[in-house]
Amino acid sequence: MWNRRHFLKTSAVCVWGAYAPMFAAAGKLRAGAATVNVTPPLGSSLAGLMTDRKATEIHDELHVRALALDNGNARLGIAVIDSCAVPRTIIDRAKEMVRERAGVPASHLLVSATHTHTAPAAAYLFQSQPDPKYVEGLAVRIADCLQLAFARLEPARIGFGSGSEPRLVFNRRYYMKPGSIPPDPFGRTTDRVKMNPPPGSPDIVKPAGPTDPEVSVLAIESADRRPIALLASYALHYVGGTGPGHVSADYFGAWADTMERLAGRADSNRFPPFVPILANACSGNINGVNFQKPREQHAPYEQMRTYAEILAAECFRTWRTLEFNNTAELAASIEEMELGVRMPSSGDIAAARKILDNAGHAPLNGYKQLPEIYARETVLLSETFPARVKTFVQALRIGGLGIATYPGEAFVELGLEAKAKSPFRPTMLIELANDYRGYIPTVEGHELGGYETWRAKSSYLEKNAAPTMVASAVQQLGALA
């Protein structure tokens, strides 16, 4: 059985499930990019709320967007999906298909979700269950998109750097005045912070954490300077403000449309296409609303488009400042780790069953009250979850750019620490990558409590998961340098 100790005694061979960097000397770079439509049928369950919703309108199409790189010695593939969260089962299957079709090992493929809250459920999130047919097709479409990107490889050059856009990001957890935080869904009064309090409330004291305004940018152009792809990463949970029952890629899709326009590649008939890809950095406790002020009213999609245009402008400005090279060292590393689950006690389960018994059958779209919703989550955890789970932390090197990933909704502090300790400048962070393991709060975040720590399918990893993952990311980045 491969493990870290075995790795240290052997040469660097890329092994699925082991921390195993593979290095390749810099060579002439080739790149390709692709998009594939993954819009669901009407009637699909939409993830993103605690109750279930059905898709009644398609405002904008959902896509997988992929980038492929090859320097003659190694290949890397990155795919980002317009989805709230995608579990390992789907991603593993997609990676295996790409390995069979393109010969790229799973460790050299990075697959993540944007975290739009208006896409079909790909994982079982609160009371929205995935459609098996959609799940099956999604794995194939992810693989198709990566395969197309590798099939389109052509001589290319890359540039990378970072910009800053602090106006769009706010820490969504706040310290509140004593006595102003209501009991949590389990009846406890131990929370010391509140997520998304009433806007402009006089009970707000201050934000309970930092933000990360950096936007990392990787631009890829053809040898004759035609834009092939642009990969950016920014720590903003999502924007929202859609119509009821609407399917939408949220601001991630609007950003891509704006980037195409800024690049002069908005004509859908252009081939090969320019593929802008916006990944989500560490935004588990970050959103786009300043709750210390009264909330402004916006028409549907208005704020989403505004945020997309502001961020795209900064990405485009950064792109124009980059220096490009036609060679790049490509390297990849991945570690499979085992983490504990915060399982409910027998007393917790008995109390939850009593709440559900008193509530009776759930209404059509699911329970509406927090105690009932979390009682249901408690029972489901006790019946379906193991005591320990396996998941991935991954690192990539593209020239002098480092990329590190986390498999869930990571608090912004995980990204800031990894960047501070990384040997790469810049270091791009991508969350919701290669798996979905719910929120990943810091140890301090767990102690402060709040929604992101309430035990459910959306938050169940052990309290020390964050430092374990950060240590893995930093170690892998260091090994790739």
C-alpha positions in Angstrom: 0.0 0.0 0.0 1.4 3.4 -1.0 1.6 6.0 1.7 3.7 9.0 2.5 6.4 7.0 4.2 6.7 4.7 1.2 6.9 7.7 -1.1 9.8 9.2 0.8 11.8 6.0 0.2 11.1 5.8 -3.5 11.6 7.9 -6.7 8.9 10.4 -7.5 6.2 8.4 -9.4 2.7 9.7 -9.7 0.3 7.3 -7.8 -3.4 7.8 -7.3 -4.1 8.2 -3.6 -0.5 9.0 -2.6 1.3 12.3 -2.0 3.5 12.0 -5.1 4.8 14.9 -7.2 5.9 14.3 -10.8 8.3 16.7 -12.3 8.9 17.5 -16.0 11.5 19.8 -17.4 10.3 23.0 -19.1 9.7 22.4 -22.8 7.8 24.1 -25.7 4.3 24.7 -24.5 1.1 23.6 -26.2 -2.4 24.5 -24.9 -6.0 23.9 -25.7 -9.4 24.8 -24.3 -13.0 23.8 -24.6 -16.5 24.4 -23.2 -19.3 21.8 -23.0 -22.9 22.5 -22.1 -24.3 20.9 -18.9 -27.7 22.7 -18.6 -30.3 20.4 -17.0 -33.8 19.7 -18.1 -36.7 21.7 -16.5 -38.0 20.1 -13.4 -34.5 19.3 -12.0 -33.9 19.9 -8.4 -31.7 23.0 -7.8 -29.1 23.0 -5.1 -28.2 26.0 -3.0 -31.1 26.3 -0.5 -32.1 24.2 2.5 -35.4 23.4 0.9 -35.8 21.9 -2.6 -36.6 23.9 -5.7 -37.4 22.8 -9.2 -36.0 24.4 -12.4 -38.8 26.3 -14.2 -36.7 28.6 -16.3 -33.2 28.6 -17.9 -31.8 32.1 -17.7 -28.4 31.2 -19.0 -26.7 28.0 -19.9 -24.4 26.0 -17.6 -21.0 24.8 -18.8 -17.9 22.9 -18.1 -14.9 24.9 -19.1 -11.5 23.2 -19.5 -7.9 24.1 -20.1 -5.2 21.6 -21.2 -1.4 22.1 -21.1 1.4 20.0 -22.5 5.2 20.8 -22.6 6.3 17.5 -24.2 7.1 15.9 -20.9 3.9 16.3 -18.9 0.3 17.2 -19.3 -2.1 19.1 -17.0 -5.9 19.5 -17.3 -8.1 21.9 -15.4 -11.9 21.8 -15.6 -14.4 24.1 -13.8 -18.1 23.2 -13.7 -21.1 25.5 -13.2 -22.4 23.6 -10.2 -22.9 24.2 -6.5 -20.7 21.2 -5.6 -19.6 18.0 -7.3 -18.7 14.9 -5.2 -15.7 12.7 -5.7 -17.7 9.8 -7.2 -18.5 11.9 -10.3 -15.1 13.5 -10.6 -13.2 10.2 -10.2 -15.2 8.7 -13.0 -14.6 11.6 -15.2 -10.9 11.5 -14.5 -10.7 7.8 -15.3 -12.4 8.4 -18.7 -9.8 11.1 -19.4 -7.0 8.8 -18.4 -8.3 6.2 -20.8 -8.9 8.6 -23.7 -5.9 11.0 -23.3 -3.4 9.2 -21.2 -3.4 11.9 -18.5 -3.1 10.5 -14.9 -5.8 11.5 -12.4 -3.3 13.4 -10.3 -2.6 15.8 -13.2 -6.3 16.6 -13.6 -8.0 19.3 -11.4 -11.8 19.4 -11.5 -13.7 21.9 -9.4 -17.2 23.5 -9.0 -17.9 27.2 -9.1 -20.6 27.1 -6.4 -23.5 28.7 -8.2 -26.6 28.2 -6.1 -28.8 27.9 -9.2 -27.6 24.6 -10.8 -28.9 21.1 -10.4 -27.8 19.1 -7.4 -24.8 16.9 -8.2 -24.4 16.0 -4.5 -27.0 15.4 -1.9 -27.3 18.9 -0.4 -29.8 19.5 2.4 -33.2 18.4 0.9 -32.1 18.5 -2.8 -31.2 15.1 -4.2 -29.3 14.6 -7.4 -31.0 13.0 -10.4 -29.0 9.8 -11.3 -29.4 10.5 -15.0 -27.9 14.0 -14.6 -25.1 12.7 -12.5 -24.2 10.1 -15.0 -24.2 12.5 -17.9 -22.3 15.1 -15.9 -19.3 12.8 -15.5 -19.3 12.1 -19.2 -19.5 15.8 -20.1 -16.6 16.7 -17.8 -14.5 14.0 -19.5 -15.7 15.2 -22.9 -14.6 18.8 -22.2 -11.2 17.8 -21.0 -10.7 15.4 -23.9 -11.7 18.2 -26.4 -9.2 20.6 -24.7 -6.4 18.0 -25.1 -7.4 17.4 -28.7 -7.0 21.1 -29.4 -3.5 21.4 -28.2 -1.4 23.9 -30.2 1.8 25.9 -29.7 1.1 28.5 -27.0 2.6 30.9 -24.6 1.5 31.7 -21.0 1.6 34.6 -18.6 0.5 34.8 -15.0 0.1 37.4 -12.3 -2.5 38.8 -9.9 -4.7 41.8 -9.5 -6.8 43.1 -6.7 -10.5 43.9 -6.4 -11.4 44.6 -2.7 -14.8 46.2 -3.4 -16.7 43.0 -4.0 -15.8 40.8 -1.0 -16.9 40.9 2.6 -16.5 38.4 5.5 -20.1 37.2 6.1 -19.6 36.2 9.7 -20.0 38.9 12.4 -19.5 39.4 16.0 -22.8 40.6 17.5 -23.8 42.3 20.7 -24.4 40.0 23.7 -27.9 38.4 23.6 -28.6 39.2 20.0 -27.7 35.8 18.5 -30.6 33.4 18.5 -30.2 29.7 19.5 -28.7 27.4 16.8 -30.9 24.7 15.3 -30.0 22.3 18.1 -31.2 24.7 20.8 -27.8 25.8 21.9 -26.8 29.4 22.7 -23.0 28.9 22.2 -22.6 30.7 18.9 -20.4 33.8 19.2 -20.8 34.9 15.6 -23.7 35.1 13.1 -23.6 34.6 9.4 -25.5 37.2 7.3 -27.2 39.2 10.1 -29.9 41.7 9.4 -28.3 44.3 7.1 -27.4 47.5 9.0 -28.4 46.0 12.4 -27.2 48.0 15.4 -26.3 44.7 17.0 -23.4 44.1 14.6 -20.0 44.7 16.2 -17.5 43.8 13.5 -16.6 41.1 10.9 -15.3 37.9 12.4 -12.5 37.5 9.9 -10.5 38.8 6.9 -11.2 38.9 3.1 -8.9 38.1 0.2 -9.2 40.7 -2.6 -6.5 39.1 -4.8 -7.5 37.8 -8.2 -5.0 35.3 -9.7 -4.8 35.2 -13.5 -3.3 32.7 -15.9 -3.5 33.8 -19.5 -2.9 31.5 -22.4 -2.4 32.7 -26.0 -1.5 31.0 -29.3 1.9 31.5 -30.9 0.3 34.3 -33.0 -1.2 35.9 -29.8 -4.8 34.7 -30.3 -6.3 34.3 -26.9 -6.9 30.6 -26.0 -8.0 30.7 -22.4 -7.9 32.8 -19.3 -8.1 31.1 -15.9 -8.8 33.3 -12.9 -9.5 32.6 -9.2 -11.3 34.9 -6.8 -12.7 34.4 -3.3 -16.4 35.3 -3.6 -19.0 32.7 -2.6 -21.5 33.6 -5.3 -23.7 36.7 -6.0 -27.2 35.4 -6.5 -30.2 37.6 -7.2 -31.8 35.4 -9.8 -35.4 34.8 -10.7 -37.4 32.1 -8.9 -36.7 28.6 -10.3 -34.1 30.0 -12.7 -31.1 28.0 -13.8 -28.1 30.2 -13.9 -24.3 30.0 -13.8 -24.4 33.1 -11.5 -21.7 35.7 -11.8 -19.2 33.1 -12.9 -21.0 32.8 -16.2 -21.6 36.5 -16.6 -17.9 37.1 -15.9 -17.0 34.7 -18.7 -19.3 36.5 -21.1 -17.7 39.8 -20.2 -14.2 38.5 -20.6 -15.1 37.2 -24.1 -16.3 40.7 -25.0 -13.3 42.4 -23.6 -11.0 40.0 -25.5 -12.9 40.7 -28.7 -13.9 37.0 -28.9 -17.7 37.3 -28.2 -18.7 35.9 -31.6 -19.9 32.3 -30.8 -19.0 31.2 -34.3 -15.3 31.8 -33.8 -13.2 28.6 -33.7 -11.3 27.6 -31.8 -13.1 29.5 -29.1 -11.6 31.7 -26.4 -12.4 30.0 -23.0 -12.5 32.2 -19.9 -12.7 30.2 -16.7 -13.4 31.6 -13.3 -12.7 29.3 -10.3 -13.7 30.0 -6.8 -10.9 30.6 -4.3 -11.3 30.1 -0.5 -14.7 31.8 0.0 -16.5 29.6 2.6 -16.9 32.7 4.9 -17.0 35.4 2.1 -19.8 36.9 0.2 -20.5 40.1 -1.8 -22.7 41.9 0.8 -21.6 44.4 3.4 -24.1 43.6 6.2 -22.9 46.6 8.3 -25.0 48.8 6.0 -28.6 48.6 4.9 -28.9 46.4 1.9 -29.6 47.9 -1.5 -32.4 46.6 -3.6 -31.5 45.3 -7.1 -33.5 44.0 -10.0 -32.9 40.3 -10.8 -29.4 39.7 -12.2 -28.4 43.4 -11.8 -25.9 43.0 -9.0 -24.6 39.8 -10.6 -23.8 41.5 -13.9 -22.3 44.5 -12.1 -19.9 42.3 -10.0 -19.0 40.3 -13.1 -18.1 43.4 -15.1 -16.0 44.9 -12.2 -14.0 41.7 -11.7 -13.6 41.1 -15.4 -12.2 44.6 -15.9 -9.5 43.9 -13.3 -8.7 40.5 -14.8 -8.4 42.2 -18.3 -6.2 44.9 -16.8 -4.0 42.3 -15.2 -3.9 40.3 -18.4 -2.6 43.3 -20.3 0.4 43.6 -17.9 1.6 40.0 -18.1 4.9 38.8 -19.7 4.5 35.7 -21.8 6.7 32.7 -22.3 6.4 29.7 -24.7 8.0 27.3 -22.2 6.8 26.2 -18.8 7.6 23.5 -16.3 4.5 21.4 -15.5 4.2 19.4 -12.4 1.5 17.9 -10.2 1.0 16.5 -6.8 -1.9 15.0 -4.9 -2.4 13.6 -1.4 -5.3 11.5 -0.3 -6.0 12.0 3.4 -8.3 10.4 5.9 -10.3 12.7 8.2 -12.7 12.2 11.0 -16.4 13.0 10.9 -18.2 14.9 13.7 -20.8 12.2 14.2 -23.9 12.9 16.3 -24.1 11.2 19.7 -26.9 8.8 20.6 -28.5 11.6 22.6 -28.4 13.9 19.5 -30.0 11.2 17.4 -32.8 10.5 19.9 -33.6 14.3 20.2 -33.6 14.6 16.4 -36.0 11.7 15.9 -38.3 13.2 18.5 -38.3 16.5 16.6 -39.1 14.7 13.3 -41.8 12.6 14.9 -43.5 15.8 16.2 -43.2 17.5 12.8 -44.8 14.7 10.9 -44.3 14.2 7.2 -42.2 16.8 5.4 -44.1 19.1 3.0 -43.5 18.9 -0.7 -40.3 20.9 -0.9 -39.0 19.7 2.5 -39.0 20.9 6.1 -39.0 24.7 6.5 -37.9 25.2 10.1 -34.3 25.0 11.1 -34.8 22.6 14.0 -36.6 20.2 11.7 -34.1 20.6 8.8 -31.1 19.9 11.1 -32.9 17.1 12.9 -33.2 15.4 9.5 -29.5 16.1 8.8 -28.6 14.5 12.1 -30.5 11.4 11.4 -29.1 11.1 7.8 -25.5 11.6 9.1 -26.0 8.8 11.7 -27.5 6.4 9.1 -25.3 7.1 6.0 -21.9 8.6 7.0 -18.9 6.6 8.1 -16.8 7.7 11.0 -13.9 8.7 8.7 -13.8 9.9 5.1 -11.1 10.1 2.5 -10.5 13.2 0.3 -7.9 15.1 -1.7 -5.6 18.1 -1.4 -3.8 18.8 -4.7 -1.1 21.1 -6.0 0.0 22.0 -9.5 2.9 24.0 -11.0 2.6 25.9 -14.2 5.9 27.6 -14.8 6.3 30.0 -11.8 2.6 29.8 -10.9 1.5 27.5 -8.0 -2.0 26.2 -7.6 -3.4 24.6 -4.5 -6.8 23.1 -3.9 -9.2 22.2 -1.1 -12.1 19.8 -1.4 -14.9 22.0 0.0 -16.0 25.5 1.0 -12.8 26.6 2.6 -12.6 29.6 4.9 -10.6 32.4 3.4 -7.9 32.0 6.1 -6.9 28.7 4.5 -6.1 30.4 1.3 -4.3 33.3 2.9 -2.1 31.0 4.9 -1.2 28.8 2.0 -0.3 31.8 -0.1 1.8 33.3 2.7 3.8 30.0 3.0 3.9 29.0 -0.7 7.2 29.4 -2.6 5.3 30.5 -5.7 4.3 34.1 -6.4 1.5 34.1 -7.3 -0.2 31.1 -5.8 -3.7 30.5 -7.0 -6.3 28.8 -4.7 -9.2 26.7 -6.0 -11.8 25.3 -3.6 -14.5 22.7 -4.2 -11.9 20.8 -6.1 -11.8 17.0 -6.8 -14.5 16.3 -4.1 -17.1 17.9 -1.9 -16.6 17.7 1.8 -18.8 20.7 3.0 -17.5 23.7 4.9 -13.9 23.7 6.0 -13.8 26.2 8.9 -10.6 27.1 10.8 -10.2 25.7 14.3 -11.1 29.2 15.6 -14.1 29.3 13.3 -15.4 26.1 15.0 -14.9 27.6 18.4 -16.9 30.7 17.4 -19.8 28.6 15.9 -22.2 29.9 13.4 -24.0 28.4 10.4 -20.8 27.1 8.7 -20.1 24.9 11.7 -23.5 23.5 12.3 -23.3 19.7 11.9 -25.0 18.6 8.7 -24.1 17.1 5.3 -22.8 20.6 4.6 -20.4 20.7 7.6 -19.2 17.5 9.2 -15.4 17.3 9.0 -13.3 17.1 12.2 -12.3 20.5 13.7 -8.6 20.0 12.8 -9.4 19.4 9.1 -8.3 22.9 8.1 -4.7 22.8 9.5 -4.3 19.3 8.2 -5.2 20.4 4.7 -3.2 23.6 4.8 -0.1 21.7 5.9 -0.6 19.3 3.0 -1.1 22.1 0.5 2.0 24.0 1.7 4.2 20.8 1.7 3.1 19.8 -1.8 3.7 23.3 -3.2 7.2 23.3 -1.6 7.9 19.9 -3.2 7.0 21.2 -6.6 9.1 24.4 -6.3 
